[in-house]
Amino acid sequence: MHIGDFYETFQAGNAVGLMTGVWATGIWEGSDMNFTAVPLPQSFEVEAAQGDSHTLIIPIKEEQTAERQQAIAEFIAYVSDRGADWAKAGHIPARTDVVASPAFQQQPFRSEYAEVASKVVFTDKTIYQNPAETDMVRALDEIMSNRLTPEEGIDQMIDALRVTTRQ
């Protein structure tokens, strides 16, 4: 299926549901849409949710001054301290004190996100990650568009993953 802009398709009322990340709710919170966010049901033996993150780092450079390193550290602290603002886009702050703050908790859906965060498993960063994700999305598209039964779609997914990881 691979819809060009699945957010637009959903927002226009041409899709009953949408599987995407928590960041997407910020798109619709300012609209008149009646929607909710829910975790995906458990599919395999381990109760888990896929996760990803944004990471701020201090690059190591010989010519970098202590003053510049301090400025970078202050910027990282500034962004981290304002995790509730970052959460307006739907993200979950890394700091537990920000997650517990009223500024975060009073935002719609955020407390539910925080509960799921304890089950996040980060995707292994390998050369197979992106192709495997593409294979899984294709199979799920086929299932959700009723072109394959769930059993056929899962079989297609497993076969594609086997081929991807053998290359």
DSSP file with accessible surface (Angstrom, degrees, kcal/mol):
  #  RESIDUE AA STRUCTURE BP1 BP2  ACC     N-H-->O    O-->H-N    N-H-->O    O-->H-N    TCO  KAPPA ALPHA  PHI   PSI    X-CA   Y-CA   Z-CA
    1    1 A M              0   0  106      0, 0.0   137,-0.1     0, 0.0   141,-0.0   0.000 360.0 360.0 360.0 -59.1    0.0    0.0    0.0
    2    2 A H        -     0   0  101      1,-0.1     2,-0.2   135,-0.1   136,-0.0   0.910 360.0-148.2  42.2  71.8    2.7    2.6    1.1
    3    3 A I    >   -     0   0   68      1,-0.1     3,-0.6     2,-0.0    -1,-0.1  -0.478   9.1-133.7 -67.4 133.8    0.5    5.7    1.3
    4    4 A G  T 3  S+     0   0   84      1,-0.3     2,-0.4    -2,-0.2    -1,-0.1   0.934  97.0  12.8 -56.9 -52.4    2.5    8.8    0.4
    5    5 A D  T 3>  +     0   0   73      1,-0.1     4,-2.0     2,-0.1    -1,-0.3  -0.766  68.6 173.2-128.2  85.3    1.2   10.9    3.3
    6    6 A F  H <> S+     0   0   81     -3,-0.6     4,-2.3    -2,-0.4     5,-0.2   0.791  79.0  60.3 -67.9 -25.1   -0.5    8.5    5.8
    7    7 A Y  H  > S+     0   0   48      2,-0.2     4,-2.9     1,-0.2    -1,-0.2   0.946 107.7  44.9 -63.6 -46.3   -0.8   11.4    8.3
    8    8 A E  H  > S+     0   0  129      2,-0.2     4,-2.3     1,-0.2     6,-0.2   0.904 111.2  53.3 -63.9 -41.0   -2.9   13.3    5.8
    9    9 A T  H  <>S+     0   0   34     -4,-2.0     5,-2.2     2,-0.2     6,-0.4   0.932 113.4  43.6 -60.2 -43.3   -4.9   10.2    4.9
   10   10 A F  H ><5S+     0   0   29     -4,-2.3     3,-1.8     4,-0.2     5,-0.4   0.948 113.6  49.5 -66.8 -48.3   -5.7    9.7    8.6
   11   11 A Q  H 3<5S+     0   0   87     -4,-2.9    -1,-0.2     1,-0.3    -2,-0.2   0.843 105.8  57.6 -64.3 -30.2   -6.5   13.3    9.3
   12   12 A A  T 3<5S-     0   0   65     -4,-2.3    -1,-0.3    -5,-0.2    -2,-0.2   0.529 118.7-111.3 -77.1  -4.2   -8.8   13.5    6.3
   13   13 A G  T < 5S+     0   0   61     -3,-1.8    -3,-0.2    -4,-0.2    -2,-0.1   0.654  86.5 119.7  83.7  17.1  -10.9   10.6    7.8
   14   14 A N      < +     0   0  125     -5,-2.2     2,-0.3    -6,-0.2    -4,-0.2   0.281  69.3  50.2 -98.7   9.9   -9.8    8.2    5.1
   15   15 A A        -     0   0   34     -5,-0.4    -2,-0.1    -6,-0.4    -1,-0.1  -0.982  65.4-152.1-145.7 136.0   -8.2    5.7    7.6
   16   16 A V  S    S+     0   0  157     -2,-0.3     2,-0.3     1,-0.1    -1,-0.1   0.760  80.7   8.6 -80.3 -23.8   -9.7    4.3   10.7
   17   17 A G        -     0   0   46      2,-0.0     2,-0.3     0, 0.0    -1,-0.1  -0.935  59.4-155.7-151.3 170.6   -6.4    3.9   12.4
   18   18 A L        -     0   0   54     -2,-0.3     2,-0.7    -3,-0.1   -11,-0.0  -0.977  10.6-147.1-154.6 131.8   -2.7    4.6   12.1
   19   19 A M        +     0   0   89     -2,-0.3     2,-0.3    21,-0.0    -2,-0.0  -0.931  48.8 121.2-103.4 114.1    0.4    2.9   13.5
   20   20 A T        -     0   0   56     -2,-0.7     2,-0.1     1,-0.0    -2,-0.1  -0.877  59.3 -72.3-154.1-174.4    3.1    5.5   14.2
   21   21 A G    >   -     0   0   17     -2,-0.3     3,-1.8     1,-0.1     4,-0.3  -0.355  45.6-100.3 -89.2 171.9    5.1    6.9   17.0
   22   22 A V  G >  S+     0   0   46      1,-0.3     3,-1.2     2,-0.2     4,-0.4   0.741 113.3  73.7 -62.8 -23.8    4.2    9.1   19.9
   23   23 A W  G >  S+     0   0  125      1,-0.2     3,-0.7     2,-0.1     4,-0.3   0.730  83.8  70.0 -63.3 -19.4    5.5   12.2   18.2
   24   24 A A  G X> S+     0   0    1     -3,-1.8     3,-1.5     1,-0.2     4,-0.8   0.773  79.2  73.2 -74.6 -24.4    2.5   12.1   15.8
   25   25 A T  H X> S+     0   0    8     -3,-1.2     4,-1.8    -4,-0.3     3,-0.7   0.848  85.8  66.0 -62.4 -30.6   -0.1   13.2   18.4
   26   26 A G  H <> S+     0   0   29     -3,-0.7     4,-0.5    63,-0.6    -1,-0.3   0.805  94.7  60.9 -58.5 -27.3    1.3   16.7   18.4
   27   27 A I  H <4 S+     0   0   84     -3,-1.5    -1,-0.2    -4,-0.3     3,-0.2   0.899 114.5  31.4 -65.2 -39.8    0.1   17.0   14.8
   28   28 A W  H X< S+     0   0    9     -4,-0.8     3,-1.8    -3,-0.7     5,-0.4   0.596  94.4  86.0-100.8 -11.8   -3.5   16.4   15.7
   29   29 A E  H 3< S+     0   0   60     -4,-1.8    -1,-0.2     1,-0.3    -2,-0.1   0.829  93.3  48.6 -62.2 -29.3   -3.9   17.9   19.2
   30   30 A G  T 3< S+     0   0   82     -4,-0.5    -1,-0.3    -3,-0.2    -2,-0.1   0.453 103.3  79.7 -88.1   1.4   -4.5   21.3   17.7
   31   31 A S  S <  S-     0   0   36     -3,-1.8    -3,-0.1     2,-0.1    -4,-0.0  -0.386  91.3-109.7 -99.1-179.5   -7.2   20.0   15.3
   32   32 A D  S    S+     0   0  162     -2,-0.1     2,-0.1     2,-0.1    -3,-0.1   0.233  72.6 131.2 -94.5  15.6  -10.8   19.1   15.9
   33   33 A M        -     0   0   44     -5,-0.4     2,-0.8     1,-0.1    -2,-0.1  -0.408  55.0-140.3 -69.8 143.4  -10.1   15.3   15.5
   34   34 A N        +     0   0  166     -2,-0.1     2,-0.3     2,-0.0    -1,-0.1  -0.903  48.8 138.3-101.1 103.5  -11.4   12.9   18.0
   35   35 A F        -     0   0   38     -2,-0.8     2,-0.3    -7,-0.1   -10,-0.0  -0.910  34.7-158.8-141.6 167.0   -8.5   10.4   18.5
   36   36 A T        -     0   0  102     -2,-0.3     2,-0.4     2,-0.0    -2,-0.0  -0.961  17.5-127.9-143.5 162.1   -6.6    8.5   21.1
   37   37 A A        +     0   0   30     -2,-0.3    72,-0.0   -15,-0.0    75,-0.0  -0.943  29.2 173.7-113.7 133.5   -3.2    6.9   21.3
   38   38 A V        -     0   0  113     -2,-0.4     2,-0.1    75,-0.0    -2,-0.0  -0.979  32.9-108.3-136.6 150.4   -2.9    3.3   22.4
   39   39 A P        -     0   0   85      0, 0.0     3,-0.1     0, 0.0    10,-0.0  -0.429  42.7-101.6 -73.1 153.2    0.1    0.9   22.6
   40   40 A L        -     0   0  121      1,-0.1     3,-0.1    -2,-0.1   -21,-0.0  -0.475  44.3-101.8 -68.7 145.7    0.2   -1.9   20.1
   41   41 A P        -     0   0  108      0, 0.0     2,-0.2     0, 0.0    -1,-0.1  -0.307  47.3 -86.8 -65.1 155.4   -0.9   -5.3   21.5
   42   42 A Q        +     0   0  109      1,-0.1     5,-0.1    -3,-0.1     7,-0.1  -0.421  46.1 177.9 -64.6 131.3    1.8   -7.8   22.4
   43   43 A S        +     0   0   99      3,-0.3     2,-0.2     5,-0.2    -1,-0.1   0.720  59.1  25.9-106.4 -32.3    2.9   -9.8   19.4
   44   44 A F  S    S-     0   0  135      2,-0.4     4,-0.1     4,-0.1    -2,-0.0  -0.469  99.6 -73.6-123.1-164.8    5.6  -12.1   20.6
   45   45 A E  S    S+     0   0  170     -2,-0.2     2,-0.5     2,-0.1    -3,-0.0   0.786 109.5  65.0 -67.9 -29.5    6.9  -13.6   23.9
   46   46 A V  S    S-     0   0  106      2,-0.0     2,-0.7     1,-0.0    -2,-0.4  -0.835  81.3-130.4-103.2 129.5    8.3  -10.4   25.4
   47   47 A E        +     0   0  119     -2,-0.5     2,-0.3    -5,-0.1    -2,-0.1  -0.669  56.0 138.8 -74.9 114.9    6.1   -7.5   26.3
   48   48 A A        -     0   0   50     -2,-0.7     2,-0.4    -4,-0.1    72,-0.2  -0.982  45.0-144.8-155.2 161.5    7.9   -4.6   24.6
   49   49 A A  E     -a  120   0A  26     70,-1.9    72,-2.9    -2,-0.3     2,-0.2  -0.988  32.5-112.4-130.0 141.4    7.6   -1.4   22.6
   50   50 A Q  E     -a  121   0A 129     -2,-0.4     2,-0.3    70,-0.2    72,-0.2  -0.500  42.1-173.9 -71.4 141.4   10.0   -0.3   19.9
   51   51 A G  E     +a  122   0A  14     70,-1.5    72,-1.0    -2,-0.2     2,-0.3  -0.928  18.7 176.9-136.4 161.8   11.9    2.8   20.9
   52   52 A D        -     0   0  117     -2,-0.3     2,-0.3    70,-0.1    68,-0.0  -0.911  14.3-157.4-149.3 171.6   14.3    5.3   19.5
   53   53 A S        -     0   0   66     -2,-0.3     2,-0.4     2,-0.0    -2,-0.0  -0.979  20.4-123.4-152.6 163.9   15.9    8.4   20.8
   54   54 A H        -     0   0  130     -2,-0.3     2,-0.4     2,-0.0    -2,-0.0  -0.924  32.6-161.0-105.2 137.6   17.5   11.7   20.1
   55   55 A T        -     0   0  104     -2,-0.4     2,-0.5     2,-0.0    -2,-0.0  -0.979  10.7-155.6-127.5 131.2   20.9   12.0   21.7
   56   56 A L        +     0   0   87     -2,-0.4     2,-0.3    20,-0.0    -2,-0.0  -0.904  24.2 177.8-102.9 131.0   22.9   15.2   22.4
   57   57 A I        -     0   0  123     -2,-0.5    19,-0.0    19,-0.0    -2,-0.0  -0.864  33.4-124.8-129.8 163.2   26.7   14.7   22.6
   58   58 A I        -     0   0   70     -2,-0.3    11,-0.0    15,-0.0     2,-0.0  -0.942  35.0-134.5-106.0 111.2   29.8   16.7   23.1
   59   59 A P        -     0   0   55      0, 0.0     2,-0.7     0, 0.0     5,-0.0  -0.364  14.9-123.4 -65.7 146.2   32.1   16.0   20.2
   60   60 A I        +     0   0  167      3,-0.0     2,-0.4    -2,-0.0     3,-0.1  -0.830  42.6 159.9 -93.7 116.5   35.8   15.3   21.1
   61   61 A K    >   -     0   0   99     -2,-0.7     3,-1.5     1,-0.1     0, 0.0  -0.997  40.5-140.4-137.2 133.6   38.0   17.8   19.3
   62   62 A E  T 3  S+     0   0  199     -2,-0.4    -1,-0.1     1,-0.3    -2,-0.0   0.873 104.7  51.0 -60.2 -36.3   41.6   18.6   20.3
   63   63 A E  T 3  S+     0   0  146     -3,-0.1     2,-0.3     2,-0.1    -1,-0.3   0.462  82.6 117.0 -84.0   2.6   41.1   22.3   19.4
   64   64 A Q    <   -     0   0   20     -3,-1.5     2,-0.1     1,-0.1    -3,-0.1  -0.548  60.3-136.8 -75.2 128.4   37.9   22.5   21.5
   65   65 A T     >  -     0   0   75     -2,-0.3     4,-2.4     1,-0.1     5,-0.2  -0.399  17.8-117.3 -82.4 159.9   38.3   25.0   24.4
   66   66 A A  H  > S+     0   0   79      1,-0.2     4,-2.4     2,-0.2     5,-0.2   0.873 117.5  56.4 -61.8 -35.4   37.1   24.4   27.9
   67   67 A E  H  > S+     0   0  165      2,-0.2     4,-2.2     1,-0.2    -1,-0.2   0.915 107.6  47.0 -63.7 -42.9   34.8   27.4   27.4
   68   68 A R  H  > S+     0   0  135      2,-0.2     4,-2.4     1,-0.2    -2,-0.2   0.916 111.1  51.3 -66.2 -42.5   33.2   25.8   24.3
   69   69 A Q  H  X S+     0   0   87     -4,-2.4     4,-2.5     1,-0.2    -2,-0.2   0.913 110.2  50.1 -60.0 -40.8   32.7   22.5   26.2
   70   70 A Q  H  X S+     0   0  107     -4,-2.4     4,-2.5     2,-0.2    -1,-0.2   0.911 109.4  50.9 -63.9 -42.0   31.0   24.4   29.0
   71   71 A A  H  X S+     0   0   54     -4,-2.2     4,-2.2     2,-0.2    -2,-0.2   0.910 110.8  48.8 -63.4 -40.6   28.7   26.2   26.5
   72   72 A I  H  X S+     0   0   31     -4,-2.4     4,-2.5     2,-0.2    -2,-0.2   0.932 111.2  49.9 -64.2 -45.0   27.8   22.8   25.0
   73   73 A A  H  X S+     0   0   38     -4,-2.5     4,-2.4     1,-0.2    -2,-0.2   0.904 110.2  50.8 -61.6 -39.1   27.1   21.3   28.4
   74   74 A E  H  X S+     0   0  115     -4,-2.5     4,-2.5     2,-0.2    -1,-0.2   0.895 109.5  50.4 -65.9 -38.9   24.9   24.3   29.3
   75   75 A F  H  X S+     0   0  118     -4,-2.2     4,-2.6     2,-0.2     5,-0.2   0.936 110.3  49.4 -64.0 -45.3   23.0   23.9   26.1
   76   76 A I  H  X S+     0   0   44     -4,-2.5     4,-2.7     1,-0.2    -2,-0.2   0.927 112.2  48.5 -60.7 -42.5   22.4   20.2   26.8
   77   77 A A  H  X S+     0   0   46     -4,-2.4     4,-3.0     2,-0.2    -1,-0.2   0.915 109.8  52.9 -63.8 -40.5   21.2   21.0   30.3
   78   78 A Y  H  X S+     0   0  129     -4,-2.5     4,-1.1     2,-0.2    -2,-0.2   0.942 112.6  43.4 -59.7 -48.8   18.9   23.7   28.9
   79   79 A V  H >< S+     0   0   46     -4,-2.6     3,-0.5     1,-0.2     7,-0.2   0.935 115.6  48.9 -64.0 -44.3   17.3   21.2   26.5
   80   80 A S  H >< S+     0   0   41     -4,-2.7     3,-1.3     1,-0.2    -2,-0.2   0.901 107.7  54.0 -63.4 -41.2   17.1   18.5   29.1
   81   81 A D  H 3< S+     0   0   88     -4,-3.0     3,-0.3     1,-0.3    -1,-0.2   0.767 108.6  51.4 -63.7 -26.1   15.5   20.9   31.7
   82   82 A R  T XX  +     0   0   97     -4,-1.1     4,-1.6    -3,-0.5     3,-1.1  -0.064  67.5 129.9-105.0  35.1   12.8   21.8   29.2
   83   83 A G  H <>  +     0   0    5     -3,-1.3     4,-2.1     1,-0.3    -1,-0.2   0.796  67.1  63.2 -59.4 -29.1   11.8   18.2   28.3
   84   84 A A  H 3> S+     0   0   11     -3,-0.3     4,-0.5     2,-0.2    -1,-0.3   0.865 102.7  49.7 -67.0 -32.4    8.1   19.0   28.9
   85   85 A D  H X4 S+     0   0   90     -3,-1.1     3,-1.2     2,-0.2     4,-0.3   0.919 109.6  50.7 -67.9 -43.4    8.3   21.5   26.0
   86   86 A W  H ><>S+     0   0  119     -4,-1.6     3,-1.6     1,-0.3     5,-0.8   0.869 102.7  62.7 -59.1 -35.7    9.9   18.8   23.9
   87   87 A A  H ><5S+     0   0    0     -4,-2.1     3,-2.5     1,-0.3    -1,-0.3   0.704  81.7  79.0 -66.9 -18.9    7.1   16.5   24.9
   88   88 A K  T <<5S+     0   0  121     -3,-1.2    -1,-0.3    -4,-0.5    -2,-0.2   0.801  90.7  55.0 -60.7 -25.2    4.5   18.9   23.2
   89   89 A A  T < 5S-     0   0   46     -3,-1.6   -63,-0.6    -4,-0.3    -1,-0.3   0.498 132.4 -97.5 -82.1  -3.8    5.6   17.2   20.0
   90   90 A G  T < 5S+     0   0    0     -3,-2.5    -3,-0.2     1,-0.3    -2,-0.1   0.295  79.8 136.7 107.2  -7.9    4.8   13.9   21.6
   91   91 A H      < -     0   0   34     -5,-0.8    -1,-0.3   -68,-0.2    22,-0.1  -0.290  53.0-125.6 -73.0 159.0    8.2   12.8   22.7
   92   92 A I        -     0   0   53     21,-0.1    -1,-0.1    -6,-0.0    -8,-0.1  -0.913  27.1-124.5-104.5 121.6    8.9   11.3   26.1
   93   93 A P        -     0   0   12      0, 0.0     6,-0.1     0, 0.0   -13,-0.0  -0.307   8.7-135.6 -63.7 149.2   11.6   13.1   28.1
   94   94 A A  S    S+     0   0  106      4,-0.0     2,-0.4   -14,-0.0   -14,-0.0   0.785  82.4  83.4 -75.0 -27.6   14.6   11.0   29.2
   95   95 A R     >  -     0   0   74    -15,-0.2     4,-2.0     1,-0.1     3,-0.4  -0.651  68.5-149.8 -87.0 129.9   14.6   12.5   32.7
   96   96 A T  H  > S+     0   0  122     -2,-0.4     4,-2.2     1,-0.2    -1,-0.1   0.832  97.0  58.9 -66.6 -31.2   12.2   11.0   35.3
   97   97 A D  H  > S+     0   0   88      2,-0.2     4,-0.6     1,-0.2    -1,-0.2   0.880 107.6  46.9 -67.3 -32.4   11.8   14.3   37.1
   98   98 A V  H >4 S+     0   0   10     -3,-0.4     3,-0.8     2,-0.2     6,-0.4   0.919 110.3  52.3 -72.4 -41.0   10.5   15.9   33.9
   99   99 A V  H 3< S+     0   0   27     -4,-2.0    -2,-0.2     1,-0.2    -1,-0.2   0.894 111.4  47.8 -61.1 -37.1    8.2   13.0   33.3
  100  100 A A  H 3< S+     0   0   73     -4,-2.2    -1,-0.2    -5,-0.2    -2,-0.2   0.648  91.7 107.6 -78.8 -11.4    6.8   13.4   36.8
  101  101 A S  S XX S-     0   0   30     -3,-0.8     4,-2.9    -4,-0.6     3,-0.8  -0.281  77.7-125.1 -71.2 148.8    6.4   17.1   36.5
  102  102 A P  H 3> S+     0   0   86      0, 0.0     4,-2.4     0, 0.0     5,-0.2   0.868 110.4  64.2 -57.5 -35.2    2.9   18.7   36.1
  103  103 A A  H 34 S+     0   0   57      1,-0.2     4,-0.1     2,-0.2    -4,-0.1   0.845 113.8  32.5 -60.0 -33.4    4.1   20.4   32.9
  104  104 A F  H X4 S+     0   0    0     -3,-0.8     3,-1.7    -6,-0.4     6,-0.2   0.902 117.9  52.2 -84.8 -50.0    4.5   16.9   31.4
  105  105 A Q  H 3< S+     0   0   78     -4,-2.9     6,-0.3     1,-0.3    -2,-0.2   0.778 103.3  58.7 -61.9 -28.4    1.7   15.1   33.1
  106  106 A Q  T 3< S+     0   0  158     -4,-2.4    -1,-0.3    -5,-0.2    -2,-0.1   0.609  84.7  97.0 -80.4  -8.7   -1.0   17.6   32.2
  107  107 A Q  S X> S-     0   0   26     -3,-1.7     3,-1.1    -5,-0.2     4,-0.5  -0.594  90.2 -97.6 -79.6 139.4   -0.4   17.1   28.5
  108  108 A P  T 34 S-     0   0   73      0, 0.0     2,-0.1     0, 0.0    -1,-0.1  -0.253  99.4  -1.0 -57.6 141.9   -2.8   14.7   26.8
  109  109 A F  T 3> S+     0   0   36      1,-0.1     4,-2.0    -4,-0.1     3,-0.3   0.179  99.2 109.7  70.9 -16.7   -1.6   11.1   26.4
  110  110 A R  H <> S+     0   0    0     -3,-1.1     4,-2.4     1,-0.2     5,-0.2   0.876  72.9  53.1 -65.2 -37.8    1.8   11.8   27.9
  111  111 A S  H  X S+     0   0   36     -4,-0.5     4,-1.5    -6,-0.3    -1,-0.2   0.892 109.5  50.8 -66.1 -33.2    1.2    9.8   31.1
  112  112 A E  H  > S+     0   0   93     -3,-0.3     4,-1.7     1,-0.2    -1,-0.2   0.904 109.2  51.4 -66.9 -39.5    0.2    6.8   29.0
  113  113 A Y  H  X S+     0   0   14     -4,-2.0     4,-2.0     1,-0.2    -2,-0.2   0.922 105.7  55.1 -60.3 -44.4    3.4    7.2   27.0
  114  114 A A  H  X S+     0   0   23     -4,-2.4     4,-0.7     1,-0.2    -1,-0.2   0.867 104.9  53.5 -60.7 -35.2    5.5    7.3   30.1
  115  115 A E  H >< S+     0   0  132     -4,-1.5     3,-0.7     1,-0.2    -1,-0.2   0.903 110.2  46.9 -64.5 -40.6    4.0    3.9   31.2
  116  116 A V  H >< S+     0   0   39     -4,-1.7     3,-2.6     1,-0.2     4,-0.2   0.823  96.7  74.7 -70.9 -28.0    4.9    2.3   27.9
  117  117 A A  H >< S+     0   0   37     -4,-2.0     3,-1.6     1,-0.3    -1,-0.2   0.813  85.0  64.0 -57.3 -29.9    8.4    3.8   28.1
  118  118 A S  T << S+     0   0  100     -3,-0.7    -1,-0.3    -4,-0.7    -2,-0.2   0.669 104.2  48.3 -69.3 -12.8    9.4    1.3   30.7
  119  119 A K  T <  S+     0   0   76     -3,-2.6   -70,-1.9    -4,-0.2    -1,-0.3   0.294  82.3 131.3-106.5   6.8    8.9   -1.5   28.1
  120  120 A V  E <   -a   49   0A  45     -3,-1.6     2,-0.5    -4,-0.2   -70,-0.2  -0.398  35.6-169.6 -68.0 134.9   10.9    0.1   25.4
  121  121 A V  E     -a   50   0A  83    -72,-2.9   -70,-1.5    -2,-0.1     2,-0.3  -0.997  20.5-133.0-120.6 122.8   13.4   -2.0   23.6
  122  122 A F  E     -a   51   0A 117     -2,-0.5   -70,-0.1   -72,-0.2     2,-0.1  -0.566  25.0-108.4 -79.3 141.0   15.8   -0.1   21.3
  123  123 A T        -     0   0   43    -72,-1.0     2,-0.1    -2,-0.3    -1,-0.1  -0.431  36.6-108.0 -66.2 136.2   16.3   -1.5   17.8
  124  124 A D        -     0   0  124     -2,-0.1     2,-1.2     1,-0.1    -1,-0.1  -0.433  27.8-127.9 -63.4 136.2   19.8   -3.0   17.3
  125  125 A K        +     0   0  145     -2,-0.1     2,-0.3     4,-0.1    -1,-0.1  -0.752  56.6 134.7 -90.4  93.9   21.8   -0.8   15.1
  126  126 A T  S >  S-     0   0   74     -2,-1.2     3,-1.3     1,-0.0     4,-0.5  -0.855  72.6-100.3-129.7 172.9   23.0   -3.2   12.4
  127  127 A I  T 3  S+     0   0  138     -2,-0.3     3,-0.1     1,-0.2    -2,-0.0   0.695 122.3  56.2 -67.4 -14.8   23.2   -3.1    8.6
  128  128 A Y  T 3> S+     0   0   78      1,-0.1     4,-2.5     2,-0.1     5,-0.3   0.583  82.6  87.5 -91.5 -11.9   20.0   -5.2    8.6
  129  129 A Q  H <> S+     0   0   28     -3,-1.3     4,-2.4     1,-0.2     5,-0.2   0.939  90.6  40.7 -59.7 -54.3   17.9   -2.8   10.7
  130  130 A N  H  > S+     0   0  108     -4,-0.5     4,-2.4     2,-0.2    -1,-0.2   0.946 118.0  45.9 -64.8 -47.0   16.5   -0.6    7.9
  131  131 A P  H  > S+     0   0   55      0, 0.0     4,-2.5     0, 0.0    -1,-0.2   0.916 113.7  50.8 -62.3 -37.0   15.9   -3.3    5.4
  132  132 A A  H  X S+     0   0   16     -4,-2.5     4,-2.4     2,-0.2    -2,-0.2   0.925 109.6  49.8 -65.7 -40.9   14.2   -5.5    8.1
  133  133 A E  H  X S+     0   0   73     -4,-2.4     4,-2.7    -5,-0.3     5,-0.2   0.922 110.3  50.8 -63.1 -41.3   12.0   -2.6    9.1
  134  134 A T  H  X S+     0   0   59     -4,-2.4     4,-2.4     1,-0.2    -2,-0.2   0.929 109.6  50.5 -61.5 -44.5   11.0   -2.1    5.5
  135  135 A D  H  X S+     0   0   22     -4,-2.5     4,-2.0     1,-0.2    -1,-0.2   0.911 111.8  47.6 -59.6 -42.9   10.1   -5.8    5.1
  136  136 A M  H  X S+     0   0   72     -4,-2.4     4,-2.6     2,-0.2     5,-0.2   0.926 111.0  50.3 -67.4 -41.8    8.0   -5.7    8.2
  137  137 A V  H  X S+     0   0   59     -4,-2.7     4,-2.8     1,-0.2    -2,-0.2   0.921 109.4  51.8 -63.3 -41.9    6.1   -2.6    7.2
  138  138 A R  H  X S+     0   0  125     -4,-2.4     4,-2.0    -5,-0.2    -1,-0.2   0.931 111.4  46.7 -59.9 -46.1    5.4   -4.0    3.7
  139  139 A A  H  X S+     0   0    0     -4,-2.0     4,-2.1     2,-0.2    -2,-0.2   0.925 112.7  49.2 -64.0 -42.3    4.0   -7.2    5.3
  140  140 A L  H  X S+     0   0   58     -4,-2.6     4,-3.0     1,-0.2     5,-0.2   0.895 108.2  54.6 -65.0 -37.6    1.9   -5.2    7.8
  141  141 A D  H  X S+     0   0   28     -4,-2.8     4,-1.7     1,-0.2     6,-0.2   0.921 108.6  49.0 -58.3 -44.2    0.6   -3.0    4.9
  142  142 A E  H  <>S+     0   0   49     -4,-2.0     5,-2.1     2,-0.2     6,-1.5   0.894 113.2  46.8 -64.5 -39.5   -0.6   -6.2    3.1
  143  143 A I  H ><5S+     0   0   29     -4,-2.1     3,-1.7     4,-0.2    -2,-0.2   0.951 113.2  47.6 -66.2 -49.0   -2.3   -7.5    6.2
  144  144 A M  H 3<5S+     0   0  107     -4,-3.0    -1,-0.2     1,-0.3    -2,-0.2   0.744 110.5  51.5 -70.1 -21.9   -4.0   -4.2    7.0
  145  145 A S  T 3<5S-     0   0   26     -4,-1.7    -1,-0.3    -5,-0.2    -2,-0.2   0.316 113.7-118.9 -94.7  10.3   -5.2   -3.7    3.4
  146  146 A N  T < 5S+     0   0  149     -3,-1.7    -3,-0.2     2,-0.2    -2,-0.1   0.703  82.6 119.7  62.2  23.8   -6.7   -7.3    3.5
  147  147 A R  S   <S+     0   0  126     -5,-2.1     2,-0.3    -6,-0.2    -4,-0.2   0.679  81.1  27.2 -86.5 -19.9   -4.5   -8.5    0.7
  148  148 A L  S    S-     0   0   37     -6,-1.5    -2,-0.2    -9,-0.1    -1,-0.2  -0.986  84.8-117.7-135.7 148.6   -3.0  -11.1    3.0
  149  149 A T     >  -     0   0   60     -2,-0.3     4,-3.0     1,-0.1     5,-0.2  -0.415  39.6-104.8 -71.8 162.1   -4.4  -12.9    6.0
  150  150 A P  H  > S+     0   0   75      0, 0.0     4,-2.6     0, 0.0     5,-0.2   0.916 124.1  51.0 -55.7 -40.0   -2.4  -12.2    9.2
  151  151 A E  H  > S+     0   0  131      1,-0.2     4,-2.3     2,-0.2     5,-0.2   0.925 111.8  46.0 -63.8 -44.4   -0.9  -15.7    8.9
  152  152 A E  H  > S+     0   0   97      1,-0.2     4,-2.6     2,-0.2    -1,-0.2   0.907 113.1  50.6 -64.6 -40.4    0.2  -15.1    5.3
  153  153 A G  H  X S+     0   0    0     -4,-3.0     4,-2.6     2,-0.2    -2,-0.2   0.906 110.2  48.4 -64.6 -42.4    1.6  -11.6    6.2
  154  154 A I  H  X S+     0   0   62     -4,-2.6     4,-2.8    -5,-0.2     5,-0.2   0.919 111.8  50.2 -64.6 -42.2    3.6  -13.0    9.1
  155  155 A D  H  X S+     0   0   97     -4,-2.3     4,-2.7    -5,-0.2    -2,-0.2   0.926 111.2  49.1 -60.5 -42.8    5.0  -15.8    6.9
  156  156 A Q  H  X S+     0   0   76     -4,-2.6     4,-2.6     1,-0.2    -2,-0.2   0.919 111.5  50.1 -61.5 -42.5    5.9  -13.2    4.2
  157  157 A M  H  X S+     0   0   15     -4,-2.6     4,-2.6     2,-0.2    -2,-0.2   0.941 111.5  46.8 -62.1 -47.2    7.6  -11.1    6.9
  158  158 A I  H  X S+     0   0   64     -4,-2.8     4,-2.3     1,-0.2    -2,-0.2   0.927 112.8  49.6 -63.4 -43.8    9.6  -14.0    8.3
  159  159 A D  H  X S+     0   0   91     -4,-2.7     4,-2.0    -5,-0.2    -1,-0.2   0.931 112.5  47.6 -60.6 -44.5   10.6  -15.1    4.8
  160  160 A A  H  X S+     0   0   26     -4,-2.6     4,-2.8     1,-0.2    -2,-0.2   0.903 111.1  51.2 -64.6 -39.6   11.7  -11.5    3.9
  161  161 A L  H  X S+     0   0   44     -4,-2.6     4,-2.4     1,-0.2    -1,-0.2   0.891 108.1  52.3 -65.9 -36.7   13.6  -11.2    7.1
  162  162 A R  H  X S+     0   0  131     -4,-2.3     4,-0.7    -5,-0.2    -1,-0.2   0.917 112.4  45.2 -64.0 -42.8   15.5  -14.4    6.5
  163  163 A V  H >X S+     0   0   77     -4,-2.0     3,-0.8     1,-0.2     4,-0.8   0.940 112.4  51.9 -65.6 -45.4   16.5  -13.2    3.0
  164  164 A T  H >< S+     0   0   12     -4,-2.8     3,-0.8     1,-0.3    -2,-0.2   0.908 110.4  47.1 -58.8 -44.1   17.5   -9.8    4.3
  165  165 A T  H 3< S+     0   0   71     -4,-2.4    -1,-0.3     1,-0.2    -2,-0.2   0.607 107.4  57.5 -79.8 -10.0   19.8  -11.2    7.1
  166  166 A R  H <<        0   0  180     -3,-0.8    -1,-0.2    -4,-0.7    -2,-0.2   0.594 360.0 360.0 -89.3 -14.7   21.5  -13.7    4.7
  167  167 A Q    <<        0   0  165     -3,-0.8    -3,-0.0    -4,-0.8    -4,-0.0  -0.261 360.0 360.0 -71.7 360.0   22.7  -11.0    2.3
